[in-house]
Amino acid sequence: MTTKIVKIDGEHINLHVIEEVATLLKQGGLVAFPTETVYGIGANALNENSIKRIYEAKGRPSDNPLIVHIAQLSDVYKYVSEVSDISLKLMNKFWPGPLTLIFNKNATLSSVITGGLETVAIRLPSNNIAKAIIKASGLPIAAPSANRSGKPSPTRAKHVIEDLDGLVDMIIDGGKAQIGLESTVLDVSSSIPVLLRPGSVTIEMLEKEIGQVLIDPTLIGEHEKITPKSPGMKYKHYAPKGMLAVVYGEDYLAIKEINQLVKEKEVAGYSVAVISTDEDKEMYQCENIMVIGSKNNGIEIAANLFKILRKMDEKGIEYIYTKAFSEENIGMATMNRLLKAAGNKKICL
């Protein structure tokens, strides 16, 4: 398959290209496009064959559900059996934006898109290009992250091209994804909402609006013996090719430990890299130091995480070390992705 690659300016959208994309989606095609979180690989959510093509292109397990993206809030009523007062409050506050809600579904959507579950994940994105595509198509669009399953999520079109060139019909280059981490996922299918995946809509923000929010046990413990209700719950995700380890401890001790590990691996002939904050970069003794941002700017760290992991692969890094970052606010989402990328490999001092 030849993949067509087209650039679109999100501030001055070419409507002719948008119509071409909409037609392609209606015909069962796959189109990768930017959202405010990461790039997604989109297909008609009402077409089972198109949905199956997403799973094939990504190499994604069939029990890993997809998120349905809609054009306007009222569209949610087409696909769910009930919208609670809490759900409506959240939609009015955070949509359009990086919050995915999980509802009990009605019969409109195939179980192929929901991984066989009776619930469905729905989001209304805020990115101008994504909104234009969904609106022009007149369809609900299934759009998981536009990467091969298990690899770091794409925040730039070049990442999508690396993974999916020849596997999808079109890739829209809309520039850098603003947030850089996937959406927050909140299960509102029961009386008390449950956080399934942290994101830039933080648990603090959710609790301020609706009160109590439970945290799914899979975020803090065993996660292999479950049926995932949300993308990113069960399988190893976001992983670079090299071995990644996260070091927990006081700053001085953690940096000392990382320098020792780097020395051991370099002496053994391996290529090694360290992910560092701007404040700590001079303290590491490593040839490859990749600065992720300031320790005082969690939003910057989150936005750069997947880009850094992709750079590790570009440089052929075999061992990667990083201190744990603060888990306050969006830091909870950053650490969730980082630990999954590391296969939960922690070094606790």
Wavefront OBJ file of the C-alpha trace (Angstrom):
o trace
v 0.000 0.000 0.000
v 1.177 3.517 -0.823
v 0.505 5.963 2.003
v -0.340 9.521 1.008
v 1.231 12.147 3.300
v -0.357 15.589 3.443
v 0.476 18.648 5.562
v -2.331 20.731 7.074
v -2.043 23.979 9.001
v -4.331 23.706 12.007
v -4.953 27.445 11.984
v -5.732 27.662 8.245
v -7.320 24.325 7.399
v -7.472 23.232 3.752
v -11.098 22.134 3.427
v -10.426 20.305 0.153
v -8.009 17.985 1.962
v -10.492 17.539 4.804
v -13.158 16.466 2.313
v -10.707 14.012 0.756
v -10.018 12.553 4.207
v -13.738 12.339 4.990
v -14.420 10.494 1.732
v -11.590 8.072 2.442
v -12.988 7.311 5.900
v -16.474 6.750 4.483
v -14.957 4.268 2.012
v -13.356 2.244 4.801
v -9.879 3.780 4.720
v -7.435 4.427 7.547
v -6.178 7.965 8.181
v -3.628 9.035 10.795
v -4.184 12.563 12.087
v -3.147 14.792 14.993
v -5.151 15.372 18.137
v -4.227 17.586 21.071
v -2.928 14.501 22.937
v -1.045 12.326 20.411
v -1.550 11.320 16.779
v -4.373 8.847 16.176
v -5.104 6.272 13.476
v -8.715 6.855 12.476
v -11.381 4.667 10.919
v -15.158 4.589 10.622
v -16.320 3.282 14.009
v -19.471 1.849 12.394
v -17.532 -0.307 9.922
v -16.266 -3.597 11.393
v -13.852 -4.204 8.529
v -12.273 -0.780 9.038
v -11.926 -1.437 12.762
v -10.227 -4.751 12.058
v -7.804 -2.928 9.763
v -6.770 -0.713 12.705
v -5.938 -3.763 14.808
v -3.964 -5.263 11.918
v -2.052 -2.064 11.141
v -1.084 -1.555 14.778
v -0.483 -5.231 15.604
v -2.892 -4.633 18.492
v -4.518 -7.400 20.606
v -8.219 -7.701 19.799
v -9.306 -7.440 23.450
v -7.744 -3.973 23.769
v -10.693 -1.570 23.202
v -10.588 1.534 21.028
v -11.724 5.086 21.783
v -14.548 6.534 19.696
v -14.093 10.205 18.767
v -17.157 12.351 18.125
v -17.815 15.801 16.630
v -20.173 17.278 19.229
v -21.382 16.519 22.734
v -24.870 15.494 21.630
v -23.388 12.662 19.532
v -22.667 10.692 22.700
v -26.372 9.872 23.049
v -26.245 7.900 19.783
v -23.906 5.275 21.207
v -24.556 4.911 24.948
v -27.456 3.550 26.978
v -27.367 6.231 29.679
v -25.743 9.577 30.420
v -25.634 10.276 34.151
v -25.657 13.717 35.762
v -21.984 13.224 36.667
v -21.130 12.356 33.064
v -22.945 15.406 31.762
v -21.151 17.640 34.243
v -17.782 16.276 33.117
v -18.618 16.644 29.432
v -19.736 20.230 29.890
v -16.539 21.037 31.795
v -13.836 19.143 29.889
v -15.172 18.588 26.354
v -13.809 19.271 23.853
v -10.528 18.169 25.388
v -8.277 15.339 26.603
v -10.833 13.407 28.687
v -12.229 10.030 27.602
v -15.347 8.750 29.350
v -16.420 5.113 29.482
v -20.166 4.507 29.259
v -22.427 1.495 29.031
v -22.981 1.188 25.294
v -26.120 0.621 23.277
v -26.427 -1.727 20.299
v -25.203 0.800 17.702
v -21.502 0.014 18.021
v -19.985 -3.393 17.308
v -18.287 -5.332 20.094
v -15.212 -5.397 17.823
v -14.504 -1.788 18.768
v -15.077 -2.393 22.485
v -12.925 -5.513 22.842
v -16.058 -7.576 23.504
v -17.149 -5.404 26.429
v -20.557 -3.828 27.047
v -18.904 -0.464 27.635
v -17.541 2.064 25.158
v -14.881 4.793 25.499
v -15.817 8.145 23.939
v -13.957 11.437 23.530
v -14.585 14.821 21.917
v -11.157 16.163 20.842
v -10.263 19.856 20.772
v -7.628 19.793 18.009
v -8.890 21.811 15.019
v -7.794 19.258 12.429
v -9.327 16.324 14.305
v -12.590 18.212 14.801
v -12.766 19.160 11.120
v -12.175 15.579 9.971
v -14.782 14.068 12.281
v -17.369 16.715 11.434
v -16.826 16.432 7.675
v -17.070 12.637 7.743
v -20.349 12.665 9.669
v -19.094 9.522 11.401
v -17.883 8.451 14.822
v -14.162 7.842 14.382
v -12.263 5.123 16.194
v -8.759 6.463 16.746
v -6.164 4.756 18.949
v -2.630 6.154 18.962
v -1.011 5.964 15.529
v 1.914 3.696 16.400
v 2.729 0.023 16.232
v 1.412 -1.578 19.387
v 3.833 -1.368 22.308
v 5.982 1.451 20.888
v 6.052 5.028 22.211
v 2.986 6.973 21.129
v 3.556 9.443 18.258
v 3.579 13.172 18.972
v 4.783 14.177 15.493
v 3.931 13.032 11.982
v 7.452 11.647 11.454
v 6.811 9.150 14.275
v 3.658 7.967 12.496
v 5.531 7.630 9.221
v 8.217 5.524 10.944
v 5.589 3.077 12.214
v 2.720 3.082 9.725
v 3.982 4.123 6.292
v 2.546 1.530 3.923
v -0.007 0.334 6.488
v -2.529 3.199 6.341
v -4.053 5.101 3.433
v -3.135 8.617 4.521
v -1.103 10.457 7.159
v -1.985 14.054 7.994
v 0.999 16.090 9.177
v -0.509 18.703 11.468
v 2.583 19.552 13.468
v 3.448 18.682 17.046
v 0.773 17.285 19.377
v 0.316 19.863 22.114
v -0.035 17.692 25.236
v 2.087 14.698 24.255
v 0.329 12.108 26.448
v -2.875 10.220 25.712
v -6.173 11.351 27.214
v -7.307 10.749 30.763
v -9.734 7.807 30.853
v -12.523 7.812 33.438
v -15.077 5.013 33.793
v -18.508 6.531 34.443
v -20.462 3.319 33.790
v -21.166 2.841 37.513
v -22.204 5.104 40.408
v -18.679 6.156 41.480
v -16.307 7.144 38.643
v -13.066 5.165 38.363
v -9.817 6.515 36.909
v -8.437 3.952 34.462
v -5.693 6.015 32.835
v -4.248 9.298 34.140
v -3.698 12.183 31.773
v -3.607 15.955 31.590
v -7.101 16.168 33.074
v -5.809 15.237 36.511
v -7.551 13.442 39.345
v -7.421 16.703 41.290
v -9.317 18.445 38.491
v -11.892 15.659 38.331
v -12.470 15.580 42.080
v -12.929 19.342 42.137
v -15.857 18.940 39.744
v -17.567 15.741 40.889
v -16.151 14.734 44.269
v -14.953 11.169 44.873
v -13.008 9.422 42.115
v -11.677 5.912 42.666
v -8.345 4.762 41.225
v -8.414 1.442 39.384
v -6.195 -1.134 41.150
v -4.350 -1.794 37.885
v -2.747 1.649 38.129
v -0.981 0.732 41.341
v -0.656 -3.037 41.276
v -1.115 -6.255 39.355
v -2.455 -5.646 35.841
v -1.955 -8.818 33.840
v -5.049 -10.772 34.921
v -7.702 -8.324 33.794
v -9.909 -7.589 30.843
v -8.899 -4.051 29.863
v -11.732 -1.490 29.773
v -9.391 1.177 28.446
v -6.372 1.352 26.134
v -3.098 1.095 28.022
v -4.320 -0.979 30.960
v -3.034 -4.470 30.302
v -0.208 -4.631 27.824
v 3.323 -3.248 27.905
v 3.148 0.131 26.247
v 5.292 3.027 25.095
v 8.490 0.945 25.193
v 11.736 1.951 23.469
v 13.903 -0.838 22.064
v 16.479 -0.399 24.831
v 16.079 -1.531 28.439
v 14.643 1.275 30.546
v 14.874 1.478 34.347
v 13.425 4.082 36.719
v 15.406 4.913 39.867
v 13.585 5.996 43.028
v 15.363 7.729 45.910
v 16.777 10.987 47.181
v 18.233 13.087 44.361
v 21.884 12.647 45.339
v 21.571 8.890 45.877
v 19.561 8.353 42.687
v 22.053 10.276 40.558
v 24.965 8.399 42.169
v 23.255 5.062 41.430
v 22.561 6.009 37.822
v 26.160 7.115 37.265
v 27.373 3.770 38.618
v 24.965 1.840 36.367
v 26.026 3.906 33.362
v 29.696 3.215 34.070
v 29.085 -0.541 34.364
v 27.178 -0.725 31.080
v 29.630 1.491 29.169
v 32.590 -0.599 30.365
v 30.732 -3.662 29.107
v 30.461 -2.040 25.687
v 26.795 -1.050 25.653
v 25.324 2.232 24.426
v 23.746 4.014 27.396
v 21.653 7.142 27.898
v 20.198 9.118 30.782
v 16.932 11.054 30.789
v 17.569 14.167 32.883
v 15.834 17.309 33.990
v 17.513 20.548 33.025
v 18.542 21.120 36.640
v 20.382 17.776 36.987
v 22.087 17.408 33.607
v 25.544 18.543 34.806
v 25.549 15.895 37.553
v 25.383 12.876 35.262
v 28.452 11.132 33.912
v 27.170 9.831 30.609
v 27.886 10.560 26.968
v 24.179 10.574 26.037
v 22.141 12.872 28.280
v 18.689 13.734 26.992
v 17.034 16.670 28.732
v 13.278 16.238 29.125
v 12.535 19.618 30.698
v 12.593 21.442 34.018
v 11.728 19.513 37.178
v 9.456 22.446 38.006
v 7.438 22.079 34.796
v 5.475 18.832 34.751
v 3.612 19.843 31.583
v 6.916 20.216 29.710
v 8.167 16.839 30.943
v 4.925 15.145 29.883
v 5.013 16.739 26.429
v 8.600 15.576 25.798
v 8.445 12.011 27.172
v 7.468 10.107 24.034
v 9.737 12.259 21.846
v 12.678 11.372 24.109
v 11.847 7.651 24.024
v 11.695 7.784 20.222
v 15.101 9.511 20.119
v 16.544 6.633 22.139
v 15.594 4.280 19.314
v 17.009 6.634 16.674
v 20.367 6.625 18.499
v 20.323 2.854 19.063
v 20.501 3.166 22.860
v 20.580 -0.200 24.632
v 20.216 0.883 28.282
v 18.285 3.904 29.547
v 18.149 5.272 33.089
v 16.075 8.014 34.652
v 15.134 9.271 38.070
v 11.469 9.082 38.929
v 9.632 12.364 38.385
v 7.164 14.067 40.688
v 3.718 12.438 40.564
v 1.838 15.621 41.396
v -0.851 16.724 38.923
v 0.116 15.641 35.364
v 3.167 13.893 36.845
v 0.902 10.955 37.702
v 0.274 10.442 33.977
v 3.951 10.860 33.101
v 5.019 8.251 35.626
v 2.248 5.881 34.505
v 3.612 5.974 30.939
v 7.258 5.852 32.041
v 6.773 2.763 34.197
v 4.850 0.984 31.451
v 7.657 1.827 29.035
v 10.079 0.282 31.540
v 7.969 -2.837 31.990
v 7.614 -1.635 35.588
v 11.367 -2.029 36.174
v 12.134 0.042 39.278
v 15.319 0.501 41.267
v 14.346 1.621 44.762
v 17.098 2.988 46.998
l 1 2 3 4 5 6 7 8 9 10 11 12 13 14 15 16 17 18 19 20 21 22 23 24 25 26 27 28 29 30 31 32 33 34 35 36 37 38 39 40 41 42 43 44 45 46 47 48 49 50 51 52 53 54 55 56 57 58 59 60 61 62 63 64 65 66 67 68 69 70 71 72 73 74 75 76 77 78 79 80 81 82 83 84 85 86 87 88 89 90 91 92 93 94 95 96 97 98 99 100 101 102 103 104 105 106 107 108 109 110 111 112 113 114 115 116 117 118 119 120 121 122 123 124 125 126 127 128 129 130 131 132 133 134 135 136 137 138 139 140 141 142 143 144 145 146 147 148 149 150 151 152 153 154 155 156 157 158 159 160 161 162 163 164 165 166 167 168 169 170 171 172 173 174 175 176 177 178 179 180 181 182 183 184 185 186 187 188 189 190 191 192 193 194 195 196 197 198 199 200 201 202 203 204 205 206 207 208 209 210 211 212 213 214 215 216 217 218 219 220 221 222 223 224 225 226 227 228 229 230 231 232 233 234 235 236 237 238 239 240 241 242 243 244 245 246 247 248 249 250 251 252 253 254 255 256 257 258 259 260 261 262 263 264 265 266 267 268 269 270 271 272 273 274 275 276 277 278 279 280 281 282 283 284 285 286 287 288 289 290 291 292 293 294 295 296 297 298 299 300 301 302 303 304 305 306 307 308 309 310 311 312 313 314 315 316 317 318 319 320 321 322 323 324 325 326 327 328 329 330 331 332 333 334 335 336 337 338 339 340 341 342 343 344 345 346 347 348 349
